[in-house]
Amino acid sequence: MKRKCMTLVSIPAGVMLLLLLTVYDLGHSMESEAGQALLSGTVTDENGPVAGATVRIQGKTKSVRTDAAGFFQLTAPAAKVINVGAWKQGYYCSVLREVAAPAQDLKLELRRHQTNDNPAYQWIPPETAKGAGGCSECHTAITEMSLKDAHMKAATNPRFLTMFNGTDLEGNQSPLTRYDYGTWSWKYIIIPYPPDPTLPYYGPGYLLDFPGTTGTCTACHIPGASTNGSVDPNTVTGADQYGVHCDFCHKVANVRLDPVNKMPFPSLPGVQSMDLRRPFTDDPERSQLFFGTFTDVDGLDSNLPLLKQSRYCASCHYGVFWSTVVYNSYGEWLDSPYSKAKSGKAKTCQQCHMPSPTVWKGKTVRNIAPGKEGIKRPATAIHSHDMTVDETLLRNALTMTASAARQEGKVVVNVTLTNDKTGHHVPTDSPLRHLILLVEAKDAEGEVLKQSAGLELPFWCGVGDPARGYYAGLPGKTYAKLLRERWTGAFPTGAYWNDIILVSDNRLAAFASDSTSFAFVPPAAGDANITVTLLYRRAFMQLMEWKKWDVPDIVMAQEQLVVGE
């Protein structure tokens, strides 16, 4: 090693002796007063020292980086047997086992993982018969948790399949779409007719409008089967029947975004914007590869920082159809303070949807592979794999405040909704989803008070019995992204594979508020009882009737108010 020339200075003999003793103590005994000792060594690959590698005691949060010579030094409990892990991007992790501090000249060797992808690779299913190598054999709790998640049901979700096939849940299919020819903007085009009202109808479907094709649905819903183009979701087998499954997620090496606007390319949805690293199983040195969030696991695993970044979610949470942005929870996050480090509110998708610690079956998960060489880790190191937006998460999505009082001979109700807890619009993504703010006013006898001012709920909230969820015409307000089909006039529509127009969008962006007032004729005597309810509905009432979907509304918030005489 070359040494830099240094200017010599005069050091008193006593000071020199003290310095020499200190250096000797650090280099040989390597023990501190706190019972800690030093570990040192080098990280190399087939070409020599590896600079910038992350080294840590296995299972610990504190880590160090190797210098230009591949050298590292860290502290460990004296005389305790531990494992030391190392990793750098582009390499498998490496673990040196059964090390006792103090120790020096430790050697950790890194192996590069492949940089190309194997299209012939067969995906590993989450569940298999015992001994067949499924994910659940080692990662039991994490896999069980994942199986509850909507991503793992993306291929079999009945709403997805009935919308794709144009059927109801009983398999009844609507008639194929009829077309005529015409001109528009001086172009010769094919124009669809609305459904024939004299024939049975079970709702829209992609295959009704474009029979014999596949579209791009499975690029997000079943990405593992769609690496060479989308497929018919009715035909997938094996691991692909799980939709977005474990093995696929842990093979994604990169998500490509437009360098200018930092968004996915509209023409490359889902897996088409992802770089995969499927291994060549006949390669004895690189027979498998799993990307994860640890840097200190042994075997054929590598760390991938992308897994903790919102960019990982981008390509399946942004979708453009007919030049209209339909799905955009990633873009909504990107435009919000949650994506800005200097805002003081920065938060990734994973921090909300894959939080830690992870509690499963009443216990905090500390070991992702118990009995399979997994180790106990800090609770914050293991993240939930059930990302389903359940009732608890929905109820925590925003804040509702409501007040009521007598003003100028009226009972006035004021309601404010504030999206103060969510990093994207509420609701987001699927344009079928909407919020219904329902305001009910009754006298002391339970008779409905007449509305004298304020909005009424539109027809698409369902015309019929309010006790069964049909709220059209009642006092209230909706929050939704509403689309209309250009040629058939269908409104509101979720068939966004057709030529669509954005009609309106009043959903609540991050940190946005909306206030609404309603007025009622006061009761002749006694109190006025007000109930303000905010509902989350997953699809329009008419569509649910056609498809026979049984998807109950979720109560996000509710206030009971009493206005005295």
N, C-alpha and C positions, 0 to 999 in steps of 0.2 A: 504494500500500500504506500502511495506517495504521501509524504508529509509536508505541510506548509512550513516555510522558515518562519521562526518567531524571534522577536527581539528579546534578548536575555536581560533580565533585571536581577538586581542583588536581593536575595531573600535571606534573612537571618537564619542561622543554623537551627534554632529551636523551632521556628515556624516550618522550615523544610522537613524536619523530622516528623512534625505533626501531620503535615500533608501526606508524607509517605505512608505513615501508619494508617491514615484514613483511606487512601487508595488501596492499600493492602487489605484492609478490612472489607471494603466493598467488593473487591475482586475475589476474595477467598472465602471468608466466612459468610458474606452476603446476608446477614441477618440484621433485623432492626429491633428497636426496643419494644415495638408493638407486637412482636411475635410473627412478623412478616419476613419473608426472605425473597431474594431476587431470582428470577428466571431469565435467562438470556440465550439467544441462539440466532439462527438465520433461516430464512425461507428461500427456497430455490425452486427452479423448474429445470427442465432438461437443458436449458441454455445457461444456467447459472443463477445468481442472486435475483430475487424479485423485489423490486421497490414498491412501496405503497400497498403492501398486503395488510389485511386486518388480522390481528392476532389477539386472542383472548383466552382466558381460562374457560373451559367449556361450561356453558350455562350461566355465565356472569355477564353483566351488562357492560362493564368497563372494558375497553379494548385499546390497543396501541397500533400504530402503523410502522411498517418496516422502513428503514432509511434506504439510501441509494445502494448500500451494500447488502440489502436484505436483512439487516440486523434489527433485532427487537429486544426489548427488556421490559419486564413487568414484574409486579410483586404478587406473592401468593402466601398462604399460611405456611409457616415453617414446618417441614417434615410431613405435611399432609399429602397423600397421593392424589393427584389430580390428572385431568386430561387437558391438553392445550390444542386449540383449533386455529386454523389459518384459512384465509380465503382472499381472492382477488377476482374482480370481474373478468369473465372469460375462462375461469378455472373451476374445477370441482373443489369443494371444501376438502381440507385435510385435517386429520386429528392424530396427535401424538399421545398415546395412552400411557397411564401409570408413570407419571413424572412426580418426583418429590423435590420440593424446594428446600434448600437452595440448589440450583443447577445451572450450568452454563454449557455453551456449545451444543445446545439442542438443535436438531435438524428437522425441519418440516418441508416436505416436497409437494409442490402443487402440480396437478395434471390439467392440461387444457381440455375443455369439453369441445365438441364439434361446433363448427360455425355454419354448417349447412343443415338442411332439413331432409328427412327421409319420408317421402310421400307414401311409401309402402308400409309404414309402421301401423300396427294394430293397437288401437286404444285399449287401455286397461279399464275394465268396468269397475265402478265403486264397490259393488257387491258381487261375490262369487261363492261357489262352494268352498268349504274349508280346504286350504292347501292349494287353491287355484291361483293365488296371487292377487286378489282384489285389494283395493285400498283399505277396506275395513279390517283386513287381517292384522295390520300394524296400527292403523289410526282409527280405532274403533269409535271413540267418542266424536272425533272430528267428522268422520264419515256419517255417522248417525245424524249428527247435527246438519250436515250438508244435504242429506236426503229430505229434510223438512223444508229446505230452501226452495224458493220459486225458480232459481236458475236450474236446479236439477229436475224440475218438472216442466221445463220450457218446451220439450218435445211432445209432452202428453197433456198439456194444459187444455182443458176442454173448450175454453173460449178461443184459444188460438186455432185449434183444429176445426171447430165449427165455422169460424170466420174464413179459414183457408178453403174448406170444402164446400161452403155454402149450405150447410146442413143445420138441423137442430140436434139436440143431444140424443134424440132417438134415431138419428140417421136419415130422417126425411130431408130431401134435397130440393132446393128451389129450382125452378126452370132456368135453363141457360139464358144468358142475356141475348136479346135480339138487337141487331144493328141495322143502321141505314147509312147511306152515303150522302155527303154534303160538302160544302166549302166553308171555310172559316179563315179569316185573315188571308184570303186569296190562296188558301191551301186546300187540297182535296183530302178530306178526312173521313174516317168511319165514326159515326155518332151512335152511341147506345140509346136504346129506348128504356123508359122506366119499366119496372115489372108489370106484367099483365095482371090487372086487378081481378080478373075472372078465374085465375089459377091459384092453387095453394102456394103460399109463400112462407119460407122459413128463414128469411134474412139474407143479407148479402154474402158473397163468397168470392174469393179470388178465382177459384176454378170455374165459376159461372161466367166470369168476365174474360178470362184468359185460359180456356181449357187446353190441356195438353202441355202447359208450361209450368215452371216452378217459381218464377219470380225471385226475390231476394230474401224472403222471410227467414229461411234457415241459415242465412249468413250470421244471424244473431241467435236464433232459437236453437239451432243444432249446428254450431260452427265446426265441430270435429268432422262432420260428414260433408261439409261444404267448402273444404279447402281448395277444391278444383271447380267450384261453382255450386250454386244452390241445388238442393235436391227436393224431391217430393217427401214431405214429412211423414206421409203414411207408409213409407217404405223402409225407414231406417231400422237397423238391428243393432244388437250388441250394446256397447257402451253408449252409442249415439242415442239410444232410446231414453237416456237420462238428460238429453239436451245439453246444457252447459255443465259438463261433468269435471270431476277432480283432475283426471289425467290431462284433459285439454287445458284447463286453467294453469296448470303447472308446467306447461310446455310453451307458453307464450313468452317469447324473448323480447319483443318490442312492439309498440303500437305507433304507427307512422302518422304524423299530423302535418298539416300544411304549415310550413315554417313562417308564413306571413301572418295568418290569423290564429294559429295555434289550435285549429279545429280539424277534425277528420275530413278527408276528402269526400264530398257528397256521393261521388260515383263509386266509392269503395267502402260499402257498409260492412260492419262486423268483422268477420275473419279476414275479409279482403284487405283490411288495413293492418293486419297483424303479421309479425314474423314469428314463425314457429321453429322449434328445435326438437323435432322428433328424432330419436336416436336410431342408430343402425345396430340392431340387437346382435348381429353376428360379429361385431367388433369387440374383442375380449377386453379392451381397455375402456371402451365407451359404450357399453351395451345398454345403458339407460341414462336418463337425465331428468331430474326434477328440479325446477326452480322453486325456491321458498324464501323465507325471511330470516333464516338462521345462517350464520357464517361458520358454525362450529359443529356441524354434523358430519358423520363419517359416511362413506359409501359413494353413491353416485348423485349427490345433491350439490346444488350451487345456489348461492344467494342471488336475488334479483331485486335491487332497490325499487324498480318499477312497480312491484307488487304493493308498495305502500303509497303510490302516487295516484292521483285522480286520473291521470292520463291513461292508466291501465283500463279504465272503464269507458273511455271516450267513444270508441268506434261503434259500440252497441247501444250507446245512449245519446245518439245523434242520428237522425234519419231525415232525408230530404226526398219528397215525392212530388213530381210535377212542379219543380222549382219552389215548392212550399215546404218550409221546415215543419216537420210534424213532431218528431221526438227531439228533445234538446236539453235534457237535464244536465249534461256535461257543459254545454254552452252557457246555460243559466248559472251554473256554479262558477264558470270562468269569468262571467261578468259581475259576479257578486264579491263582496268583501271577503268571503271565505277563501277565495283563491289568491288574495293579496297578502303577502307576508307582513307588510308594514301596517296593515289595517288593525292588527291586534285581535282579529277574529279568525285568522286563518285556520282552516280545517279541511282535511281531505275527505273524499267519499268514504274511504275505509274507516276513518275515525268515527263516523256515525253509523255506518252499516256493518262494520266488522269490529265492534268495540272489544276492548279487553278491560279487566279480566273476563274470562269466559266461564260461565256457569252452565253446567249440563247435568241434568237430573239431580239438582240440588247441591252439586259439588263444584268447586272451582277447579278447572282443568289446569294442571301444572305439568303434565307429561303427555305429549302427543302420541307416543308409542310405548306405553307401559309394557314391560316384559319383552320388548323387541329392541333392546339397546337404547330406548329413549331415556332421557334423564329429567329430573325435576328442574323446572325453570321458574323464573319470576313470573307471577301471574300476569303481569303486563306484557309478557312476551308472546302470549298465545291469544289469538284473535278469534272471535266468534265466526263460524262459517254458516250461520243461519241468517241470511241477509233479507229474509222476507219482511216486507213492510206490514207488520202486524198492527193490531189495534193499539197496543201500547205506544209504538212509534208514531202512529198517526195522531193519537191524542196529545202527543208532545210536539206536534209539527208547528203549531202556531198558538197564539193567545187570543181569546175572545173576551171582550168586556161588554157588558150590557147594563143599561139603566132605563128606568121608566118613571114618569111623573105626569101629573095633570098640568097642562099648559093651555091657557086660552080655551077652556072648555073641551079639551081633547085629552086622551091618554096617549102620550107620546113615548115611543120606545126608540132608544138610540143604541146601535150596535156597532162596535169597531172590531175588526179582525186585523191582527198584526202578525206577519210572518217573521217572528223574532227568533226562531229556533231551527230553521231549515235552510240549507245552502243552495236550494234551487226553488223554482216556482212550486206553489201548492195549489192544485195538484200538478203533477209533472208527467212527462212522456205521453203515454197513450191518450189520444184525444177523446176516448170514451169516458175517461174519469172526470168527475166534476164534484163540486161542493154544492150543497143545498142549505142555505140559511133559511130556516123556517121559524116564523114568528106567530105564535098563537095567543090570542087574547080572549078571555072568558070572564063572565061575571061570577058572583059568589055561588050561583046556582048551576054553573057549568055551561051556560048558554054562550055561544060564540058572539063576540062583539063585532059590529060592522066596521070594516076598514074604511077610513076616510081619506087617507093619504099614504103614499109609499108604493113601492114596487109589488107586483104580483109574480108568482112563479110561472114560467112559460109552459107551453103545451107539452114539451118534451120531458117534463117532470112527471108526466103520466096523468091522463084524464080518468078520474074514477074515484074510488073510495079512499079517502086519506088514511083510514085505518090499515089499508093494505099497501101504503106507500105511494099512492097517486096524489100528488100535491099540486098539480096545475091549478092556477087561479087563486091559490092561497097566498097570504102575505109572506113575502120572502125575496131572496135574491140568490142567483146562481153565480158560480165562478167556474169558468170553463174556457177551453180553446175550441171554438166551433168551426167546423168545416162544412162546405156544401159541394156536392158534385156538380161540375159545370154543366153537363148536358142533361142529366136526368132531373136535376134540381133537388135530389135527396138531401134533406137537412133535418137535424145534424147527422153527419155521416161518420162512420169509422172505416169505411171502405176507401181508405186513402191511396190504394193502388190505382184508383181511377183518377181522372183529371179533376182536381179539387181546387177550391178557392177558400182562402182564409176569410171567414166572415167577421169574427171578433175573438178577442183574447183578453179577458179581464182577470186572469189568475194572479195570485199574489206573489210577486217576486221577493227575493230575500230582503228582509228588513222593510218591506213595503206595508202600508196600512190602508184600510178602506173602511169608511164610516157610512152607515146607512140609517135613515130615520123612517119610522112608520107611525101612523096616527090612527086612533080608533075612537069611535063614539063611546063615551063613558057609560057605564051602567046607570040605570035610573036610581039605584040605591046599592049601597055596599061596595066592597072592594072590587078592583079589577085584578085578575090573576094572569100574569104574563109568563109564557114559557118560550124561551129562545133556544133553539136547537141547531147545531151545525152538524150536518151529515156528510159523510163521504160515500159517494155512489160510484161503483166501478164501471157502469155502463148505462146507456140511455134506456128508459123503461120499455119503449117499444121494441128495441133490439133484444132486450132480455126476454120479452114475451115471445118473439119470433123464435129465438134460439132455445127457449125453455131453460135459461140459466137461472139458477136459484142462488143469487148472490146478495145476501142481506146488506142493508145500509149499515155503516159503522158510525156510531155517535162519537164525534170528535170533541164536542163540548156542549154543555147545556147549562142554562141559568133559569132559575125560578124567581120571579119578581112579583111583589104585591104593591099595588097602588091604592092607597086609602081614599076615602071619600073626600 
